[in-house]
Amino acid sequence: MADFFKILATQQDCKARAGVIKLDNLQINTPFFMPVGTQGAVKAIDHKTIKRIGFEVILSNAYHLYLRPGLEVLTEFGGLHNFMNWDGGILTDSGGYQIYSLKELRKLTDDGVHFSSHIDGSKHFLTPEKVIDIQRIIGSDFMMILDECLDYPSDFQAAKRAADLSFNWAERSINYFRATQNDYKKQFIFAICQGGMFPELRTEYISKIINLDFDSFAIGGLSVGEPAEMMYEIVDISTNFLPYNKLRYLMGVGTPENILEAIDLGIDMFDCVLPTRNARNGQLFTTNGKINIRNAKYKFSKEPIDEALDSEISQYYTLGYLRHLFLSKEILALQIATHQNLAFYHWLLKTAREKILDGSYRQWKNYILNKLNNFIE
């Protein structure tokens, strides 16, 4: 039974909550966002800068790290923290989503997943137990179990089959995790709740999996192309049934709007490639709305990128200069834009927490959504 998470404040008019996670050498305030460093690096930004912005946890991927650099390298370095010289928290996804997205290269069985490496075509077989072993070697603070993620749309029978398979793997995962936990550093394990877009499958799955005594719970199988309102419905139903006193993680979500709505529905933690990917494509998130930095209107702009954001680059560089860097294909453009977007996401989650603590979250959420839904053209 995990006792590392404590809820400090809730709201009367919604399910938003603020809490704290305490690890041996780290305190993490919730709700929080994790930058995605799939292969042990967040694209276009270094770890010291990520830490300086204020992020305490990054997300990496067990599937990718297993393939490259490989378990021998990670063992030699004593785990991913040492390998990348990161003293914050690390959550590792199991790779279930990556295997789903590479479905032409894999074959599912009741025992596990046969797949061909997208790097060199080599053959591999992942079981729920092997995924735990991989994450033991990685040394992540939070680990995810192997599950099956579906396309959208998928019919009821496909969703039920995937949920049944995922639950079988969840049972094997938690049993193996508990049997091996004394041989490794303290790690926490997340269940992943499945069931497609069908409320009855979601509630059935949660009613079973909460009896397996996982440390925390993730909601998976969303942000795969479904309408936002459908995602919110599934999140709302899920948080009604998930244990109140355990962490709730909405995987792969998302936009600032998605995150604020999900916090309202009781979610504690998030990850998404969107802020860094959009940055590399020239879209900036700012406290006044979204900016397409390639727009000609910024050619002569002497305005800072985001004057209201307390970030070392947001007030230092001008929009006109950043536009020039993008049009010139300078690498610095990607670094500045990535820094800006991650600084914005950190500000967004930090401010959300502050508003939950003072009891004004929903009022602030509605105000900020009106600003964030704007494109500044």
C-alpha positions in Angstrom: 0.0 0.0 0.0 1.6 3.2 -1.1 1.7 6.0 1.4 3.9 8.4 -0.7 1.0 10.6 -1.9 -1.0 13.0 0.2 -3.9 15.2 -0.8 -3.7 18.7 0.6 -6.7 20.5 -0.8 -9.9 19.9 -2.9 -12.6 22.0 -4.4 -16.3 22.2 -3.6 -17.5 22.9 -7.1 -15.3 20.3 -9.0 -13.0 17.3 -8.4 -9.7 19.2 -8.7 -7.2 18.4 -6.0 -3.7 19.5 -5.0 -1.3 17.2 -3.3 2.3 16.2 -2.7 4.4 13.1 -3.6 7.3 12.4 -1.2 10.1 10.1 -2.5 13.4 9.6 -0.6 15.1 12.5 -2.2 12.4 14.4 -3.9 9.1 16.2 -3.3 6.7 16.6 -6.2 3.7 18.9 -6.0 0.5 17.8 -7.8 -1.0 18.4 -10.2 2.1 18.2 -12.4 3.2 17.7 -16.0 6.1 15.5 -17.2 8.1 16.5 -20.3 8.6 13.6 -22.6 12.1 12.3 -23.0 11.4 9.1 -24.8 15.0 8.0 -25.3 16.4 9.6 -22.2 16.4 13.1 -23.6 13.8 15.8 -24.1 14.2 17.0 -27.7 16.0 20.4 -28.1 16.5 21.2 -24.5 19.1 20.0 -21.9 18.3 18.5 -18.5 19.7 21.4 -16.4 17.3 23.8 -18.2 14.4 21.4 -17.6 15.3 21.4 -13.9 15.7 25.2 -13.8 12.3 25.7 -15.3 11.0 23.7 -12.4 10.1 20.2 -13.7 10.7 17.5 -11.2 9.8 14.4 -13.3 10.4 13.4 -16.9 8.9 10.5 -18.8 11.0 8.0 -20.7 10.1 4.9 -22.6 11.1 1.3 -21.6 10.5 -0.1 -25.1 12.9 2.4 -26.7 15.5 2.2 -24.0 15.4 -1.6 -24.1 16.2 -1.4 -27.8 18.7 1.5 -27.6 21.1 1.9 -25.7 20.1 -1.6 -24.4 20.0 -3.2 -21.0 23.8 -3.9 -21.0 24.6 -0.2 -21.2 21.9 0.8 -18.6 23.2 -1.9 -16.3 26.8 -0.7 -16.7 25.8 2.8 -15.8 23.6 1.7 -12.9 20.3 2.8 -14.4 18.9 5.8 -16.4 19.3 8.4 -13.7 23.1 7.9 -13.7 23.2 7.5 -17.5 21.6 10.8 -18.2 22.8 12.5 -15.0 19.3 13.4 -13.8 18.6 13.7 -10.1 14.8 14.2 -10.5 12.1 11.6 -10.9 11.7 9.3 -13.9 8.5 7.6 -15.0 8.9 5.0 -17.7 6.1 4.0 -20.0 6.0 0.3 -20.7 6.0 0.7 -24.5 2.4 -0.6 -24.9 1.5 2.5 -26.9 4.6 2.3 -29.0 3.9 -1.3 -29.9 0.3 -0.3 -30.7 1.5 2.4 -33.0 3.9 0.0 -34.8 1.2 -2.7 -35.2 2.5 -3.8 -38.6 5.6 -5.0 -36.7 4.0 -6.9 -33.8 1.8 -9.9 -33.0 -0.2 -10.1 -29.7 -0.7 -13.3 -27.8 -2.1 -14.1 -24.4 1.5 -14.5 -23.2 2.9 -11.2 -24.5 3.9 -9.3 -27.6 6.1 -10.5 -30.4 7.6 -7.6 -32.3 10.3 -6.6 -34.8 12.5 -3.7 -33.8 11.8 -0.5 -35.8 15.5 0.1 -35.7 17.1 -3.0 -37.2 14.2 -5.5 -37.6 15.5 -7.8 -34.9 12.9 -10.1 -33.2 11.8 -9.6 -29.6 9.2 -10.9 -27.2 7.9 -8.8 -24.3 5.9 -10.3 -21.5 4.4 -8.4 -18.5 7.2 -9.8 -16.4 9.9 -8.8 -18.8 8.6 -5.3 -18.9 9.0 -5.1 -15.1 12.5 -6.5 -15.4 13.4 -3.9 -18.0 12.1 -1.1 -15.7 14.0 -2.5 -12.7 17.2 -2.2 -14.7 16.2 1.3 -15.9 15.6 2.2 -12.2 12.6 4.4 -12.9 10.8 5.9 -9.9 7.4 5.1 -11.4 6.8 2.2 -13.8 3.9 1.4 -16.1 2.6 -2.1 -16.8 2.2 -3.7 -20.2 -1.2 -3.2 -21.7 -3.0 -3.2 -25.0 -4.0 0.2 -26.5 -6.7 0.3 -29.2 -7.4 2.5 -32.2 -10.3 4.9 -32.3 -12.9 4.0 -33.2 -13.0 0.3 -32.0 -16.1 -1.8 -31.5 -17.3 -3.1 -28.2 -16.0 -6.7 -28.7 -12.5 -5.4 -29.6 -12.5 -3.1 -26.6 -13.6 -5.9 -24.3 -11.0 -8.3 -25.6 -8.3 -5.7 -25.1 -9.5 -4.9 -21.6 -9.6 -8.6 -20.7 -6.1 -9.1 -22.0 -4.8 -6.0 -20.3 -6.3 -7.1 -17.0 -4.7 -10.5 -17.3 -1.4 -8.8 -17.9 -2.0 -6.4 -14.9 -2.5 -9.4 -12.5 0.8 -10.9 -13.8 2.6 -7.6 -13.5 1.6 -6.8 -9.9 2.3 -10.3 -8.7 5.8 -10.3 -10.3 6.5 -6.7 -9.1 5.7 -7.7 -5.5 7.7 -10.9 -5.7 10.8 -9.0 -6.9 10.6 -5.7 -5.0 13.0 -6.5 -2.3 15.9 -7.0 -4.7 15.8 -3.4 -6.1 15.4 0.3 -5.2 12.0 1.5 -4.1 9.8 1.9 -7.1 6.1 2.5 -7.6 3.9 0.7 -10.0 0.9 2.1 -11.9 -2.0 0.1 -13.2 -3.4 1.2 -16.6 -7.2 1.3 -16.8 -8.6 0.3 -20.2 -12.0 -0.3 -21.7 -12.1 1.8 -24.9 -14.8 4.5 -25.2 -17.4 2.3 -23.4 -18.3 3.5 -19.9 -19.5 0.1 -18.8 -16.2 -1.5 -19.8 -14.3 1.2 -18.0 -16.2 0.9 -14.8 -16.0 -2.9 -14.9 -12.3 -2.8 -15.4 -11.7 -0.3 -12.6 -13.9 -2.3 -10.2 -11.6 -5.3 -10.7 -8.2 -3.6 -10.9 -8.6 -1.5 -7.7 -8.5 -4.9 -5.8 -5.0 -5.6 -7.0 -3.3 -3.0 -4.7 -1.4 -1.0 -7.3 0.4 2.0 -5.9 -1.3 4.4 -8.4 -3.7 4.3 -11.3 -3.4 5.6 -14.9 -6.2 6.1 -17.4 -4.9 4.8 -20.8 -6.4 4.4 -24.2 -7.4 8.0 -24.6 -6.0 10.8 -26.8 -6.1 8.4 -29.7 -8.3 10.5 -32.0 -11.6 10.6 -30.1 -13.5 13.8 -29.6 -12.5 15.8 -26.5 -16.0 15.6 -25.0 -15.8 11.8 -25.2 -12.4 11.8 -23.5 -13.8 14.0 -20.7 -16.7 11.7 -20.2 -14.4 8.7 -19.8 -12.1 10.6 -17.4 -15.1 11.8 -15.4 -16.5 8.3 -15.0 -13.0 6.8 -14.2 -12.2 9.3 -11.4 -15.6 8.6 -9.9 -14.6 5.0 -9.3 -10.8 5.2 -8.8 -9.5 5.3 -5.2 -9.6 8.8 -3.8 -6.3 8.6 -2.0 -4.2 7.3 -4.9 -2.5 9.2 -7.8 -4.4 9.5 -11.0 -2.4 9.8 -14.2 -4.0 10.7 -17.6 -1.6 9.3 -20.2 -0.6 11.2 -23.3 -2.8 14.3 -22.6 -2.4 16.9 -23.9 -3.3 20.4 -24.9 -3.5 23.1 -22.2 -7.3 23.0 -22.5 -7.3 19.2 -22.1 -5.1 19.5 -19.0 -7.2 22.1 -17.3 -10.5 20.2 -17.9 -8.9 17.0 -16.7 -7.6 18.6 -13.5 -11.2 19.8 -13.0 -12.2 16.1 -13.2 -9.7 14.9 -10.6 -6.5 14.1 -12.5 -3.1 14.6 -10.8 -0.5 14.1 -13.5 0.1 14.4 -17.2 2.5 13.9 -20.0 2.5 14.8 -23.7 4.9 15.4 -26.6 2.7 18.3 -27.7 4.6 21.3 -26.1 8.0 20.2 -27.5 6.7 18.9 -30.8 4.7 22.0 -31.5 7.6 24.2 -30.5 9.8 22.6 -33.2 7.0 23.3 -35.7 6.9 27.0 -34.8 3.8 27.1 -32.5 4.3 28.8 -29.2 2.1 28.6 -26.1 2.0 31.9 -24.3 0.0 33.4 -21.4 -2.0 35.4 -24.1 -2.7 32.5 -26.4 -1.0 30.5 -29.2 1.4 32.1 -31.7 2.5 30.9 -35.1 5.9 32.5 -35.0 6.4 32.2 -38.8 3.6 34.7 -39.3 4.8 37.8 -41.2 3.2 40.1 -38.6 6.2 39.3 -36.3 8.9 40.3 -38.8 9.5 43.7 -37.1 8.2 42.8 -33.6 10.3 44.0 -30.7 7.9 42.5 -28.2 9.3 39.8 -25.9 8.0 36.3 -26.5 5.9 36.3 -23.4 6.3 39.3 -21.1 4.0 37.9 -18.4 5.9 34.6 -18.1 8.7 34.5 -15.5 11.2 32.6 -17.7 14.7 33.6 -18.6 14.0 33.3 -22.4 10.4 34.5 -22.5 11.4 38.1 -21.7 14.9 38.0 -23.2 14.3 37.3 -26.9 11.9 39.2 -29.2 9.3 37.7 -31.4 11.0 39.2 -34.5 14.3 37.6 -33.6 12.7 34.2 -33.0 10.8 34.4 -36.3 14.1 35.1 -38.1 15.7 32.1 -36.5 12.9 29.8 -37.6 13.0 31.1 -41.2 16.8 30.7 -41.2 16.5 27.1 -39.9 18.8 27.9 -37.0 18.9 25.2 -34.3 18.6 27.9 -31.6 15.0 28.5 -32.8 14.0 25.0 -31.7 15.8 25.5 -28.3 14.1 28.8 -27.6 10.7 27.7 -28.7 10.9 24.4 -26.7 12.0 26.4 -23.6 9.1 28.8 -24.0 6.5 26.0 -24.3 7.8 24.0 -21.4 8.0 27.1 -19.3 4.4 27.9 -20.2 3.3 24.3 -19.3 5.1 24.5 -15.9 3.5 27.9 -15.2 0.0 26.5 -16.2 0.3 23.5 -13.8 1.9 25.5 -11.0 -0.8 28.2 -11.2 -3.5 25.6 -11.3 -2.2 24.1 -8.1 -2.1 27.6 -6.5 -5.8 28.1 -7.4 -6.8 24.8 -6.0 -5.1 25.6 -2.8 -6.9 28.9 -2.5 -10.2 27.5 -3.6 -10.7 29.4 -6.9 -9.7 26.8 -9.4 -12.8 26.6 -11.6 -13.2 30.4 -11.7 -9.6 30.7 -12.8 -9.9 27.8 -15.3 -12.8 29.4 -17.1 -11.0 32.7 -17.3 -7.7 31.2 -18.6 -9.5 29.0 -21.1 -10.9 32.1 -22.8 -7.4 33.4 -23.3 -5.8 30.1 -24.3 -8.4 29.4 -26.9 -7.2 32.4 -28.9 -4.7 32.3 -31.7 -2.7 35.5 -31.9 -2.5 36.0 -35.7 
